[in-house]
Amino acid sequence: MIQNNVLDIAIQIAKRIGATAPTTIEDEADTSAQRILGQINNELEFLVEEYDWQVLRKTASFTTDGSASYDLNTIAPGFSAFNSFKLWDYTNQRTSSGLTPDEAQANAVWNNATIYRNFIIRDNEIYFVPNLSATENRTFGFEYDSEYPTKDASDVLKQYANLNTDIPLFPAKIIIRGAIYRWKAEQGQIYTEEKHDYLLMLEKLKNRDKDKKVIVQGSPSRSEYGNIPDTGVGL
């Protein structure tokens, strides 16, 4: 997939809404460019919340150093959730499983020192039970869902785009369509056709992503297509 940087996307949006194409989005004094950048970031936020995209599934790894805990936001940028409740112990070629609070307390009380180190998450940090010493020097890895939809030129994930060379993880065409229809809506212009085209493209991208989100009973459906009506549903 061709990945366009933020400046390229901003130029396309400007051309299609009849605005002056920016030469940079890094100049905070350029209000027109900053508004377009804001629309791009708004659209990226919406896409993250709309669906569990494969492109947001990332792998992280870290090496223990004897610390009491390890910050998930540091080792896994944009961490939202584990894809599985396991850490992979690369050093010993084993797995470490997540504990319930009671299981973690039991391990702490009985000091079950074992090669099978388990872990618990508190305050978005990983705590090993029993704690690992710096001399053990183990490397762990895991897969997780990220909420960061952008990366910089060095492939480091970012929450918001703010540099010309930043690259969104989503296709440029959906970002451009979304930004245009939302811009028109803000301006009080007719945007029905643009929104319709955008939603069709969004559904095609979801279908192409294959692995659908599991809908939990009782949770709302955020898609603007397929919402269940309040009345008229037969059983």
C-alpha positions in Angstrom: 0.0 0.0 0.0 1.3 3.4 -0.9 1.6 5.5 2.2 1.3 9.3 1.8 2.7 11.7 4.3 0.6 14.3 6.1 1.7 17.2 3.9 0.7 15.3 0.7 -2.8 14.6 2.3 -3.2 18.2 3.4 -2.4 19.4 -0.1 -5.1 17.1 -1.6 -7.7 18.2 0.9 -6.9 21.9 0.3 -7.3 21.5 -3.5 -10.6 19.8 -3.1 -12.2 22.3 -0.8 -10.8 25.3 -2.8 -8.3 26.4 -0.2 -4.7 27.4 -0.8 -2.5 24.3 -0.8 -0.1 24.5 2.2 3.7 24.2 1.7 4.0 23.0 5.3 1.8 22.0 8.1 4.4 22.7 10.7 3.9 26.5 10.8 1.5 27.2 13.7 0.9 30.7 12.3 -0.7 29.3 9.2 -4.2 29.0 10.4 -5.5 27.4 7.2 -2.9 24.7 7.3 -3.5 24.1 11.0 -7.3 23.7 10.4 -6.6 21.1 7.7 -4.1 19.3 10.0 -6.8 19.3 12.7 -9.3 17.7 10.3 -6.8 15.0 9.5 -6.2 14.2 13.2 -9.9 14.3 13.8 -10.5 11.7 11.1 -7.6 9.5 12.3 -9.2 9.6 15.8 -12.6 8.6 14.4 -11.1 5.6 12.4 -9.3 4.3 15.5 -12.5 4.3 17.5 -14.7 2.9 14.6 -13.1 -0.5 14.1 -10.4 -2.9 15.3 -8.1 -2.4 12.3 -5.3 -4.9 11.7 -2.9 -2.1 11.0 -3.3 -1.1 14.7 -2.1 -4.5 15.9 1.5 -4.1 17.0 4.3 -6.2 18.6 6.4 -4.8 21.5 9.3 -6.2 23.5 11.3 -5.2 26.5 14.2 -6.5 28.6 13.9 -6.6 32.4 16.2 -4.5 34.5 15.1 -5.3 38.0 12.5 -2.5 38.1 9.4 -3.0 40.1 7.2 -2.4 37.1 7.3 -1.6 33.4 5.2 1.2 31.8 3.1 0.0 29.0 2.9 3.4 27.4 6.7 3.4 27.1 7.2 -0.2 25.8 4.1 -0.3 23.7 3.2 3.2 22.2 -0.5 3.8 22.2 -1.2 0.6 24.2 -4.9 -0.1 24.4 -5.2 -3.9 25.1 -3.3 -7.2 24.8 -4.2 -9.4 21.8 -3.7 -12.4 24.1 -3.2 -12.5 27.8 0.3 -13.8 27.6 3.9 -12.4 27.5 6.4 -14.5 25.6 9.6 -15.1 27.4 12.1 -15.0 24.5 15.1 -15.7 26.8 13.7 -19.0 28.2 11.4 -19.8 25.3 8.3 -19.9 27.6 5.1 -18.0 28.2 4.1 -15.9 31.2 0.4 -15.7 31.8 -1.7 -12.8 33.3 -2.9 -13.3 36.9 -6.1 -12.3 38.6 -5.6 -10.0 41.6 -6.1 -13.0 44.0 -3.6 -15.1 42.2 -1.1 -12.3 42.2 -1.5 -11.9 46.0 -1.1 -15.6 46.5 2.1 -15.6 44.6 3.4 -12.7 46.6 2.5 -14.3 49.9 4.1 -17.7 49.1 7.0 -16.2 47.1 6.7 -18.8 44.4 10.0 -18.2 42.8 9.9 -20.1 39.5 11.1 -19.8 36.0 7.4 -19.4 35.0 7.2 -15.8 36.0 3.6 -14.5 35.8 2.4 -10.9 35.7 -0.4 -8.6 36.6 -1.3 -5.1 35.1 -2.0 -2.2 37.4 -2.2 1.5 36.4 -1.2 0.5 32.9 2.1 -1.0 34.2 3.3 -4.7 34.2 4.3 -6.1 37.5 6.0 -9.6 37.6 5.1 -12.0 40.3 7.5 -12.8 41.9 9.5 -9.7 40.8 12.4 -10.3 38.4 15.9 -9.3 39.5 18.2 -7.3 37.1 20.5 -10.3 37.0 17.9 -12.5 35.3 17.9 -10.1 32.3 15.0 -11.6 30.4 13.4 -10.3 27.2 9.6 -10.5 26.9 7.5 -9.8 23.9 3.7 -9.5 23.2 1.2 -8.3 20.7 -1.2 -5.5 21.5 -3.7 -3.1 20.1 -2.4 0.5 19.6 -4.5 3.7 19.6 -1.7 5.6 17.8 -2.7 6.0 14.1 0.4 7.8 12.9 4.2 7.1 12.6 7.1 9.4 12.1 9.8 9.1 9.5 11.6 6.6 11.8 8.5 4.4 12.1 7.9 5.5 15.7 4.2 5.5 16.5 2.5 8.8 17.3 -0.8 9.9 18.8 -1.1 13.0 16.5 0.4 14.1 13.3 2.3 17.3 13.5 5.2 17.0 11.0 5.2 17.1 7.2 6.9 13.7 7.1 4.5 12.0 9.5 2.7 9.1 7.8 -0.9 8.0 8.8 -1.4 4.2 9.1 -4.7 4.4 7.2 -5.1 4.9 3.4 -5.0 8.6 2.3 -8.2 8.3 0.3 -10.4 7.6 3.4 -8.7 10.4 5.4 -9.2 12.9 2.5 -12.9 11.9 2.0 -13.6 12.1 5.8 -11.9 15.5 6.2 -13.8 17.0 3.2 -17.2 16.0 4.3 -16.6 17.0 7.9 -15.2 20.3 6.8 -18.3 21.0 4.6 -20.5 20.1 7.6 -18.7 22.6 9.8 -19.1 25.3 7.1 -22.9 24.7 6.8 -22.5 23.4 3.3 -24.4 20.5 1.7 -22.3 17.4 2.4 -24.8 14.5 1.8 -23.1 13.1 -1.3 -19.6 13.4 0.2 -20.7 11.6 3.4 -22.4 8.9 1.5 -19.3 8.2 -0.6 -17.2 8.3 2.6 -19.4 5.7 4.4 -19.3 3.4 1.4 -15.5 3.6 1.2 -15.4 3.0 5.0 -17.5 -0.2 4.7 -15.3 -1.5 1.9 -12.2 -1.0 3.9 -13.7 -2.8 6.9 -14.7 -5.7 4.7 -11.3 -5.8 3.2 -9.8 -5.9 6.7 -11.5 -9.3 7.1 -11.1 -10.0 10.8 -14.3 -8.3 12.1 -14.8 -6.9 15.5 -16.7 -9.1 17.9 -19.8 -7.2 19.1 -20.3 -7.6 22.8 -24.0 -7.9 23.8 -25.2 -4.6 25.2 -22.5 -2.5 23.6 -23.5 0.2 21.1 -22.7 -0.2 17.4 -20.7 2.9 16.3 -21.0 2.4 12.6 -23.5 4.7 10.9 -24.6 1.7 8.8 -26.4 -1.2 10.3 -27.6 0.3 13.5 -30.5 -1.6 15.0 -33.7 0.5 15.1 -35.4 1.2 18.4 -38.8 -0.1 17.2 -40.2 -2.5 14.5 -37.8 -5.4 15.2 -39.6 -8.7 15.2 -38.6 -11.6 17.4 
